[in-house]
Amino acid sequence: MGKVQPLTRTPLLKKIHCSYLPVKNLQESAEWYEKVLGLKRLKEDGSIMVLAEGQWIFLLEAKDNVTSNFYTAQWQGENYEMFSLTFEVDDIQLIHQTLEESGVEIEPILDDGSCGLKFTFKDINGNKFHVWQDSTRKDGVV
């Protein structure tokens, strides 16, 4: 393979349209994403869940007991269990409260200064996610 040249034009990739998540039970997971996170089912079986701005999450039953998480020393500590997705929200307080009331494994909201407000949580399959709210928003301040 030749030397990679610096990109001098618009990136070839536009946006992320969908993501794929391993789940243990498709029906239970779809119900959880619908009930707890308020996502809509694109397909009746729940294999495609839709976020507020139209992006899709495919829920796929994994043959092994796996999650989308991985471990790294490049984030917060030597052996940090890393999330694979960050969800942007408009009201971080509301989603945090909703998840907490639903009994979800959740961490406290952190104020990361100019980087915004953030926290992590896990779904019923153990997939870890990051939730973020832009620090330039006037409302939703901790």
MODELLER restraints for C-alpha pairs under 7 A, 6 or more apart:
rsr = mdl.restraints
at = mdl.atoms
rsr.add(forms.Gaussian(group=physical.xy_distance, feature=features.Distance(at['CA:17:A'], at['CA:55:A']), mean=5.26, stdev=0.5))
rsr.add(forms.Gaussian(group=physical.xy_distance, feature=features.Distance(at['CA:17:A'], at['CA:56:A']), mean=6.41, stdev=0.5))
rsr.add(forms.Gaussian(group=physical.xy_distance, feature=features.Distance(at['CA:18:A'], at['CA:55:A']), mean=5.58, stdev=0.5))
rsr.add(forms.Gaussian(group=physical.xy_distance, feature=features.Distance(at['CA:18:A'], at['CA:56:A']), mean=4.45, stdev=0.5))
rsr.add(forms.Gaussian(group=physical.xy_distance, feature=features.Distance(at['CA:18:A'], at['CA:57:A']), mean=5.43, stdev=0.5))
rsr.add(forms.Gaussian(group=physical.xy_distance, feature=features.Distance(at['CA:19:A'], at['CA:56:A']), mean=6.52, stdev=0.5))
rsr.add(forms.Gaussian(group=physical.xy_distance, feature=features.Distance(at['CA:19:A'], at['CA:57:A']), mean=4.91, stdev=0.5))
rsr.add(forms.Gaussian(group=physical.xy_distance, feature=features.Distance(at['CA:19:A'], at['CA:58:A']), mean=6.09, stdev=0.5))
rsr.add(forms.Gaussian(group=physical.xy_distance, feature=features.Distance(at['CA:20:A'], at['CA:57:A']), mean=5.81, stdev=0.5))
rsr.add(forms.Gaussian(group=physical.xy_distance, feature=features.Distance(at['CA:20:A'], at['CA:58:A']), mean=4.70, stdev=0.5))
rsr.add(forms.Gaussian(group=physical.xy_distance, feature=features.Distance(at['CA:20:A'], at['CA:59:A']), mean=6.13, stdev=0.5))
rsr.add(forms.Gaussian(group=physical.xy_distance, feature=features.Distance(at['CA:20:A'], at['CA:60:A']), mean=6.93, stdev=0.5))
rsr.add(forms.Gaussian(group=physical.xy_distance, feature=features.Distance(at['CA:21:A'], at['CA:58:A']), mean=6.16, stdev=0.5))
rsr.add(forms.Gaussian(group=physical.xy_distance, feature=features.Distance(at['CA:21:A'], at['CA:59:A']), mean=5.14, stdev=0.5))
rsr.add(forms.Gaussian(group=physical.xy_distance, feature=features.Distance(at['CA:21:A'], at['CA:60:A']), mean=6.04, stdev=0.5))
rsr.add(forms.Gaussian(group=physical.xy_distance, feature=features.Distance(at['CA:21:A'], at['CA:68:A']), mean=6.48, stdev=0.5))
rsr.add(forms.Gaussian(group=physical.xy_distance, feature=features.Distance(at['CA:22:A'], at['CA:59:A']), mean=6.19, stdev=0.5))
rsr.add(forms.Gaussian(group=physical.xy_distance, feature=features.Distance(at['CA:22:A'], at['CA:60:A']), mean=5.15, stdev=0.5))
rsr.add(forms.Gaussian(group=physical.xy_distance, feature=features.Distance(at['CA:22:A'], at['CA:61:A']), mean=5.71, stdev=0.5))
rsr.add(forms.Gaussian(group=physical.xy_distance, feature=features.Distance(at['CA:22:A'], at['CA:62:A']), mean=5.22, stdev=0.5))
rsr.add(forms.Gaussian(group=physical.xy_distance, feature=features.Distance(at['CA:22:A'], at['CA:66:A']), mean=6.74, stdev=0.5))
rsr.add(forms.Gaussian(group=physical.xy_distance, feature=features.Distance(at['CA:22:A'], at['CA:67:A']), mean=5.87, stdev=0.5))
rsr.add(forms.Gaussian(group=physical.xy_distance, feature=features.Distance(at['CA:22:A'], at['CA:68:A']), mean=6.69, stdev=0.5))
rsr.add(forms.Gaussian(group=physical.xy_distance, feature=features.Distance(at['CA:23:A'], at['CA:29:A']), mean=6.74, stdev=0.5))
rsr.add(forms.Gaussian(group=physical.xy_distance, feature=features.Distance(at['CA:23:A'], at['CA:59:A']), mean=6.25, stdev=0.5))
rsr.add(forms.Gaussian(group=physical.xy_distance, feature=features.Distance(at['CA:23:A'], at['CA:60:A']), mean=5.77, stdev=0.5))
rsr.add(forms.Gaussian(group=physical.xy_distance, feature=features.Distance(at['CA:23:A'], at['CA:61:A']), mean=4.80, stdev=0.5))
rsr.add(forms.Gaussian(group=physical.xy_distance, feature=features.Distance(at['CA:23:A'], at['CA:62:A']), mean=5.86, stdev=0.5))
rsr.add(forms.Gaussian(group=physical.xy_distance, feature=features.Distance(at['CA:23:A'], at['CA:125:A']), mean=5.75, stdev=0.5))
rsr.add(forms.Gaussian(group=physical.xy_distance, feature=features.Distance(at['CA:24:A'], at['CA:61:A']), mean=5.47, stdev=0.5))
rsr.add(forms.Gaussian(group=physical.xy_distance, feature=features.Distance(at['CA:24:A'], at['CA:62:A']), mean=6.28, stdev=0.5))
rsr.add(forms.Gaussian(group=physical.xy_distance, feature=features.Distance(at['CA:24:A'], at['CA:65:A']), mean=6.98, stdev=0.5))
rsr.add(forms.Gaussian(group=physical.xy_distance, feature=features.Distance(at['CA:24:A'], at['CA:125:A']), mean=6.33, stdev=0.5))
rsr.add(forms.Gaussian(group=physical.xy_distance, feature=features.Distance(at['CA:25:A'], at['CA:61:A']), mean=6.08, stdev=0.5))
rsr.add(forms.Gaussian(group=physical.xy_distance, feature=features.Distance(at['CA:26:A'], at['CA:46:A']), mean=6.94, stdev=0.5))
rsr.add(forms.Gaussian(group=physical.xy_distance, feature=features.Distance(at['CA:26:A'], at['CA:47:A']), mean=6.76, stdev=0.5))
rsr.add(forms.Gaussian(group=physical.xy_distance, feature=features.Distance(at['CA:26:A'], at['CA:59:A']), mean=6.53, stdev=0.5))
rsr.add(forms.Gaussian(group=physical.xy_distance, feature=features.Distance(at['CA:26:A'], at['CA:60:A']), mean=6.68, stdev=0.5))
rsr.add(forms.Gaussian(group=physical.xy_distance, feature=features.Distance(at['CA:26:A'], at['CA:61:A']), mean=5.91, stdev=0.5))
rsr.add(forms.Gaussian(group=physical.xy_distance, feature=features.Distance(at['CA:27:A'], at['CA:45:A']), mean=6.79, stdev=0.5))
rsr.add(forms.Gaussian(group=physical.xy_distance, feature=features.Distance(at['CA:27:A'], at['CA:46:A']), mean=6.50, stdev=0.5))
rsr.add(forms.Gaussian(group=physical.xy_distance, feature=features.Distance(at['CA:29:A'], at['CA:124:A']), mean=6.99, stdev=0.5))
rsr.add(forms.Gaussian(group=physical.xy_distance, feature=features.Distance(at['CA:30:A'], at['CA:46:A']), mean=4.91, stdev=0.5))
rsr.add(forms.Gaussian(group=physical.xy_distance, feature=features.Distance(at['CA:33:A'], at['CA:39:A']), mean=5.86, stdev=0.5))
rsr.add(forms.Gaussian(group=physical.xy_distance, feature=features.Distance(at['CA:34:A'], at['CA:40:A']), mean=6.02, stdev=0.5))
rsr.add(forms.Gaussian(group=physical.xy_distance, feature=features.Distance(at['CA:36:A'], at['CA:99:A']), mean=6.81, stdev=0.5))
rsr.add(forms.Gaussian(group=physical.xy_distance, feature=features.Distance(at['CA:36:A'], at['CA:102:A']), mean=6.83, stdev=0.5))
rsr.add(forms.Gaussian(group=physical.xy_distance, feature=features.Distance(at['CA:39:A'], at['CA:49:A']), mean=5.98, stdev=0.5))
rsr.add(forms.Gaussian(group=physical.xy_distance, feature=features.Distance(at['CA:39:A'], at['CA:50:A']), mean=5.61, stdev=0.5))
rsr.add(forms.Gaussian(group=physical.xy_distance, feature=features.Distance(at['CA:39:A'], at['CA:51:A']), mean=5.64, stdev=0.5))
rsr.add(forms.Gaussian(group=physical.xy_distance, feature=features.Distance(at['CA:40:A'], at['CA:49:A']), mean=5.50, stdev=0.5))
rsr.add(forms.Gaussian(group=physical.xy_distance, feature=features.Distance(at['CA:40:A'], at['CA:50:A']), mean=5.15, stdev=0.5))
rsr.add(forms.Gaussian(group=physical.xy_distance, feature=features.Distance(at['CA:41:A'], at['CA:48:A']), mean=5.98, stdev=0.5))
rsr.add(forms.Gaussian(group=physical.xy_distance, feature=features.Distance(at['CA:41:A'], at['CA:49:A']), mean=4.69, stdev=0.5))
rsr.add(forms.Gaussian(group=physical.xy_distance, feature=features.Distance(at['CA:41:A'], at['CA:50:A']), mean=6.28, stdev=0.5))
rsr.add(forms.Gaussian(group=physical.xy_distance, feature=features.Distance(at['CA:42:A'], at['CA:48:A']), mean=5.37, stdev=0.5))
rsr.add(forms.Gaussian(group=physical.xy_distance, feature=features.Distance(at['CA:42:A'], at['CA:49:A']), mean=5.79, stdev=0.5))
rsr.add(forms.Gaussian(group=physical.xy_distance, feature=features.Distance(at['CA:42:A'], at['CA:50:A']), mean=6.45, stdev=0.5))
rsr.add(forms.Gaussian(group=physical.xy_distance, feature=features.Distance(at['CA:47:A'], at['CA:58:A']), mean=5.48, stdev=0.5))
rsr.add(forms.Gaussian(group=physical.xy_distance, feature=features.Distance(at['CA:47:A'], at['CA:59:A']), mean=4.89, stdev=0.5))
rsr.add(forms.Gaussian(group=physical.xy_distance, feature=features.Distance(at['CA:47:A'], at['CA:60:A']), mean=6.60, stdev=0.5))
rsr.add(forms.Gaussian(group=physical.xy_distance, feature=features.Distance(at['CA:48:A'], at['CA:56:A']), mean=6.28, stdev=0.5))
rsr.add(forms.Gaussian(group=physical.xy_distance, feature=features.Distance(at['CA:48:A'], at['CA:57:A']), mean=5.67, stdev=0.5))
rsr.add(forms.Gaussian(group=physical.xy_distance, feature=features.Distance(at['CA:48:A'], at['CA:58:A']), mean=4.55, stdev=0.5))
rsr.add(forms.Gaussian(group=physical.xy_distance, feature=features.Distance(at['CA:48:A'], at['CA:59:A']), mean=6.23, stdev=0.5))
rsr.add(forms.Gaussian(group=physical.xy_distance, feature=features.Distance(at['CA:49:A'], at['CA:56:A']), mean=5.62, stdev=0.5))
rsr.add(forms.Gaussian(group=physical.xy_distance, feature=features.Distance(at['CA:49:A'], at['CA:57:A']), mean=5.11, stdev=0.5))
rsr.add(forms.Gaussian(group=physical.xy_distance, feature=features.Distance(at['CA:49:A'], at['CA:58:A']), mean=6.36, stdev=0.5))
rsr.add(forms.Gaussian(group=physical.xy_distance, feature=features.Distance(at['CA:50:A'], at['CA:56:A']), mean=4.66, stdev=0.5))
rsr.add(forms.Gaussian(group=physical.xy_distance, feature=features.Distance(at['CA:50:A'], at['CA:57:A']), mean=6.34, stdev=0.5))
rsr.add(forms.Gaussian(group=physical.xy_distance, feature=features.Distance(at['CA:67:A'], at['CA:126:A']), mean=6.23, stdev=0.5))
rsr.add(forms.Gaussian(group=physical.xy_distance, feature=features.Distance(at['CA:67:A'], at['CA:127:A']), mean=5.16, stdev=0.5))
rsr.add(forms.Gaussian(group=physical.xy_distance, feature=features.Distance(at['CA:68:A'], at['CA:84:A']), mean=6.18, stdev=0.5))
rsr.add(forms.Gaussian(group=physical.xy_distance, feature=features.Distance(at['CA:68:A'], at['CA:127:A']), mean=5.61, stdev=0.5))
rsr.add(forms.Gaussian(group=physical.xy_distance, feature=features.Distance(at['CA:69:A'], at['CA:81:A']), mean=6.41, stdev=0.5))
rsr.add(forms.Gaussian(group=physical.xy_distance, feature=features.Distance(at['CA:69:A'], at['CA:82:A']), mean=5.53, stdev=0.5))
rsr.add(forms.Gaussian(group=physical.xy_distance, feature=features.Distance(at['CA:69:A'], at['CA:83:A']), mean=5.22, stdev=0.5))
rsr.add(forms.Gaussian(group=physical.xy_distance, feature=features.Distance(at['CA:69:A'], at['CA:84:A']), mean=6.14, stdev=0.5))
rsr.add(forms.Gaussian(group=physical.xy_distance, feature=features.Distance(at['CA:69:A'], at['CA:127:A']), mean=6.15, stdev=0.5))
rsr.add(forms.Gaussian(group=physical.xy_distance, feature=features.Distance(at['CA:69:A'], at['CA:128:A']), mean=6.17, stdev=0.5))
rsr.add(forms.Gaussian(group=physical.xy_distance, feature=features.Distance(at['CA:70:A'], at['CA:81:A']), mean=5.68, stdev=0.5))
rsr.add(forms.Gaussian(group=physical.xy_distance, feature=features.Distance(at['CA:70:A'], at['CA:82:A']), mean=5.28, stdev=0.5))
rsr.add(forms.Gaussian(group=physical.xy_distance, feature=features.Distance(at['CA:71:A'], at['CA:79:A']), mean=5.80, stdev=0.5))
rsr.add(forms.Gaussian(group=physical.xy_distance, feature=features.Distance(at['CA:71:A'], at['CA:80:A']), mean=5.31, stdev=0.5))
rsr.add(forms.Gaussian(group=physical.xy_distance, feature=features.Distance(at['CA:71:A'], at['CA:81:A']), mean=4.58, stdev=0.5))
rsr.add(forms.Gaussian(group=physical.xy_distance, feature=features.Distance(at['CA:71:A'], at['CA:82:A']), mean=5.63, stdev=0.5))
rsr.add(forms.Gaussian(group=physical.xy_distance, feature=features.Distance(at['CA:72:A'], at['CA:78:A']), mean=6.82, stdev=0.5))
rsr.add(forms.Gaussian(group=physical.xy_distance, feature=features.Distance(at['CA:72:A'], at['CA:79:A']), mean=5.50, stdev=0.5))
rsr.add(forms.Gaussian(group=physical.xy_distance, feature=features.Distance(at['CA:72:A'], at['CA:80:A']), mean=5.33, stdev=0.5))
rsr.add(forms.Gaussian(group=physical.xy_distance, feature=features.Distance(at['CA:72:A'], at['CA:81:A']), mean=6.72, stdev=0.5))
rsr.add(forms.Gaussian(group=physical.xy_distance, feature=features.Distance(at['CA:72:A'], at['CA:82:A']), mean=6.66, stdev=0.5))
rsr.add(forms.Gaussian(group=physical.xy_distance, feature=features.Distance(at['CA:73:A'], at['CA:79:A']), mean=5.35, stdev=0.5))
rsr.add(forms.Gaussian(group=physical.xy_distance, feature=features.Distance(at['CA:73:A'], at['CA:80:A']), mean=6.19, stdev=0.5))
rsr.add(forms.Gaussian(group=physical.xy_distance, feature=features.Distance(at['CA:83:A'], at['CA:128:A']), mean=4.91, stdev=0.5))
rsr.add(forms.Gaussian(group=physical.xy_distance, feature=features.Distance(at['CA:83:A'], at['CA:129:A']), mean=5.09, stdev=0.5))
rsr.add(forms.Gaussian(group=physical.xy_distance, feature=features.Distance(at['CA:83:A'], at['CA:130:A']), mean=6.40, stdev=0.5))
rsr.add(forms.Gaussian(group=physical.xy_distance, feature=features.Distance(at['CA:84:A'], at['CA:129:A']), mean=6.61, stdev=0.5))
rsr.add(forms.Gaussian(group=physical.xy_distance, feature=features.Distance(at['CA:85:A'], at['CA:129:A']), mean=5.54, stdev=0.5))
rsr.add(forms.Gaussian(group=physical.xy_distance, feature=features.Distance(at['CA:85:A'], at['CA:130:A']), mean=6.21, stdev=0.5))
rsr.add(forms.Gaussian(group=physical.xy_distance, feature=features.Distance(at['CA:86:A'], at['CA:129:A']), mean=6.06, stdev=0.5))
rsr.add(forms.Gaussian(group=physical.xy_distance, feature=features.Distance(at['CA:86:A'], at['CA:130:A']), mean=4.43, stdev=0.5))
rsr.add(forms.Gaussian(group=physical.xy_distance, feature=features.Distance(at['CA:86:A'], at['CA:131:A']), mean=5.48, stdev=0.5))
rsr.add(forms.Gaussian(group=physical.xy_distance, feature=features.Distance(at['CA:86:A'], at['CA:132:A']), mean=6.74, stdev=0.5))
rsr.add(forms.Gaussian(group=physical.xy_distance, feature=features.Distance(at['CA:87:A'], at['CA:130:A']), mean=6.17, stdev=0.5))
rsr.add(forms.Gaussian(group=physical.xy_distance, feature=features.Distance(at['CA:87:A'], at['CA:131:A']), mean=4.82, stdev=0.5))
rsr.add(forms.Gaussian(group=physical.xy_distance, feature=features.Distance(at['CA:87:A'], at['CA:132:A']), mean=6.10, stdev=0.5))
rsr.add(forms.Gaussian(group=physical.xy_distance, feature=features.Distance(at['CA:88:A'], at['CA:131:A']), mean=5.99, stdev=0.5))
rsr.add(forms.Gaussian(group=physical.xy_distance, feature=features.Distance(at['CA:88:A'], at['CA:132:A']), mean=4.93, stdev=0.5))
rsr.add(forms.Gaussian(group=physical.xy_distance, feature=features.Distance(at['CA:88:A'], at['CA:133:A']), mean=5.73, stdev=0.5))
rsr.add(forms.Gaussian(group=physical.xy_distance, feature=features.Distance(at['CA:89:A'], at['CA:131:A']), mean=7.00, stdev=0.5))
rsr.add(forms.Gaussian(group=physical.xy_distance, feature=features.Distance(at['CA:89:A'], at['CA:132:A']), mean=6.19, stdev=0.5))
rsr.add(forms.Gaussian(group=physical.xy_distance, feature=features.Distance(at['CA:89:A'], at['CA:133:A']), mean=5.37, stdev=0.5))
rsr.add(forms.Gaussian(group=physical.xy_distance, feature=features.Distance(at['CA:90:A'], at['CA:133:A']), mean=6.20, stdev=0.5))
rsr.add(forms.Gaussian(group=physical.xy_distance, feature=features.Distance(at['CA:91:A'], at['CA:140:A']), mean=5.68, stdev=0.5))
rsr.add(forms.Gaussian(group=physical.xy_distance, feature=features.Distance(at['CA:92:A'], at['CA:133:A']), mean=6.18, stdev=0.5))
rsr.add(forms.Gaussian(group=physical.xy_distance, feature=features.Distance(at['CA:92:A'], at['CA:140:A']), mean=6.67, stdev=0.5))
rsr.add(forms.Gaussian(group=physical.xy_distance, feature=features.Distance(at['CA:93:A'], at['CA:140:A']), mean=6.56, stdev=0.5))
rsr.add(forms.Gaussian(group=physical.xy_distance, feature=features.Distance(at['CA:100:A'], at['CA:106:A']), mean=6.85, stdev=0.5))
rsr.add(forms.Gaussian(group=physical.xy_distance, feature=features.Distance(at['CA:104:A'], at['CA:122:A']), mean=6.79, stdev=0.5))
rsr.add(forms.Gaussian(group=physical.xy_distance, feature=features.Distance(at['CA:105:A'], at['CA:121:A']), mean=5.56, stdev=0.5))
rsr.add(forms.Gaussian(group=physical.xy_distance, feature=features.Distance(at['CA:105:A'], at['CA:122:A']), mean=5.53, stdev=0.5))
rsr.add(forms.Gaussian(group=physical.xy_distance, feature=features.Distance(at['CA:106:A'], at['CA:120:A']), mean=5.98, stdev=0.5))
rsr.add(forms.Gaussian(group=physical.xy_distance, feature=features.Distance(at['CA:106:A'], at['CA:121:A']), mean=4.22, stdev=0.5))
rsr.add(forms.Gaussian(group=physical.xy_distance, feature=features.Distance(at['CA:106:A'], at['CA:122:A']), mean=6.68, stdev=0.5))
rsr.add(forms.Gaussian(group=physical.xy_distance, feature=features.Distance(at['CA:107:A'], at['CA:119:A']), mean=5.78, stdev=0.5))
rsr.add(forms.Gaussian(group=physical.xy_distance, feature=features.Distance(at['CA:107:A'], at['CA:120:A']), mean=5.57, stdev=0.5))
rsr.add(forms.Gaussian(group=physical.xy_distance, feature=features.Distance(at['CA:107:A'], at['CA:121:A']), mean=6.30, stdev=0.5))
rsr.add(forms.Gaussian(group=physical.xy_distance, feature=features.Distance(at['CA:108:A'], at['CA:119:A']), mean=6.03, stdev=0.5))
rsr.add(forms.Gaussian(group=physical.xy_distance, feature=features.Distance(at['CA:109:A'], at['CA:117:A']), mean=6.61, stdev=0.5))
rsr.add(forms.Gaussian(group=physical.xy_distance, feature=features.Distance(at['CA:109:A'], at['CA:118:A']), mean=5.50, stdev=0.5))
rsr.add(forms.Gaussian(group=physical.xy_distance, feature=features.Distance(at['CA:109:A'], at['CA:119:A']), mean=4.85, stdev=0.5))
rsr.add(forms.Gaussian(group=physical.xy_distance, feature=features.Distance(at['CA:110:A'], at['CA:117:A']), mean=5.63, stdev=0.5))
rsr.add(forms.Gaussian(group=physical.xy_distance, feature=features.Distance(at['CA:110:A'], at['CA:118:A']), mean=5.32, stdev=0.5))
rsr.add(forms.Gaussian(group=physical.xy_distance, feature=features.Distance(at['CA:110:A'], at['CA:119:A']), mean=6.20, stdev=0.5))
rsr.add(forms.Gaussian(group=physical.xy_distance, feature=features.Distance(at['CA:111:A'], at['CA:117:A']), mean=4.61, stdev=0.5))
rsr.add(forms.Gaussian(group=physical.xy_distance, feature=features.Distance(at['CA:111:A'], at['CA:118:A']), mean=6.64, stdev=0.5))
rsr.add(forms.Gaussian(group=physical.xy_distance, feature=features.Distance(at['CA:114:A'], at['CA:135:A']), mean=5.68, stdev=0.5))
rsr.add(forms.Gaussian(group=physical.xy_distance, feature=features.Distance(at['CA:115:A'], at['CA:135:A']), mean=6.09, stdev=0.5))
rsr.add(forms.Gaussian(group=physical.xy_distance, feature=features.Distance(at['CA:116:A'], at['CA:132:A']), mean=6.79, stdev=0.5))
rsr.add(forms.Gaussian(group=physical.xy_distance, feature=features.Distance(at['CA:116:A'], at['CA:133:A']), mean=5.64, stdev=0.5))
rsr.add(forms.Gaussian(group=physical.xy_distance, feature=features.Distance(at['CA:116:A'], at['CA:134:A']), mean=4.89, stdev=0.5))
rsr.add(forms.Gaussian(group=physical.xy_distance, feature=features.Distance(at['CA:116:A'], at['CA:135:A']), mean=3.87, stdev=0.5))
rsr.add(forms.Gaussian(group=physical.xy_distance, feature=features.Distance(at['CA:117:A'], at['CA:132:A']), mean=5.66, stdev=0.5))
rsr.add(forms.Gaussian(group=physical.xy_distance, feature=features.Distance(at['CA:117:A'], at['CA:133:A']), mean=5.16, stdev=0.5))
rsr.add(forms.Gaussian(group=physical.xy_distance, feature=features.Distance(at['CA:117:A'], at['CA:134:A']), mean=6.79, stdev=0.5))
rsr.add(forms.Gaussian(group=physical.xy_distance, feature=features.Distance(at['CA:117:A'], at['CA:135:A']), mean=6.50, stdev=0.5))
rsr.add(forms.Gaussian(group=physical.xy_distance, feature=features.Distance(at['CA:118:A'], at['CA:131:A']), mean=5.41, stdev=0.5))
rsr.add(forms.Gaussian(group=physical.xy_distance, feature=features.Distance(at['CA:118:A'], at['CA:132:A']), mean=4.45, stdev=0.5))
rsr.add(forms.Gaussian(group=physical.xy_distance, feature=features.Distance(at['CA:118:A'], at['CA:133:A']), mean=6.46, stdev=0.5))
rsr.add(forms.Gaussian(group=physical.xy_distance, feature=features.Distance(at['CA:119:A'], at['CA:130:A']), mean=5.86, stdev=0.5))
rsr.add(forms.Gaussian(group=physical.xy_distance, feature=features.Distance(at['CA:119:A'], at['CA:131:A']), mean=5.39, stdev=0.5))
rsr.add(forms.Gaussian(group=physical.xy_distance, feature=features.Distance(at['CA:119:A'], at['CA:132:A']), mean=6.90, stdev=0.5))
rsr.add(forms.Gaussian(group=physical.xy_distance, feature=features.Distance(at['CA:120:A'], at['CA:128:A']), mean=6.83, stdev=0.5))
rsr.add(forms.Gaussian(group=physical.xy_distance, feature=features.Distance(at['CA:120:A'], at['CA:129:A']), mean=5.44, stdev=0.5))
rsr.add(forms.Gaussian(group=physical.xy_distance, feature=features.Distance(at['CA:120:A'], at['CA:130:A']), mean=4.40, stdev=0.5))
rsr.add(forms.Gaussian(group=physical.xy_distance, feature=features.Distance(at['CA:120:A'], at['CA:131:A']), mean=5.96, stdev=0.5))
rsr.add(forms.Gaussian(group=physical.xy_distance, feature=features.Distance(at['CA:121:A'], at['CA:128:A']), mean=5.67, stdev=0.5))
rsr.add(forms.Gaussian(group=physical.xy_distance, feature=features.Distance(at['CA:121:A'], at['CA:129:A']), mean=5.47, stdev=0.5))
rsr.add(forms.Gaussian(group=physical.xy_distance, feature=features.Distance(at['CA:121:A'], at['CA:130:A']), mean=6.70, stdev=0.5))
rsr.add(forms.Gaussian(group=physical.xy_distance, feature=features.Distance(at['CA:122:A'], at['CA:128:A']), mean=4.32, stdev=0.5))
rsr.add(forms.Gaussian(group=physical.xy_distance, feature=features.Distance(at['CA:122:A'], at['CA:129:A']), mean=6.09, stdev=0.5))
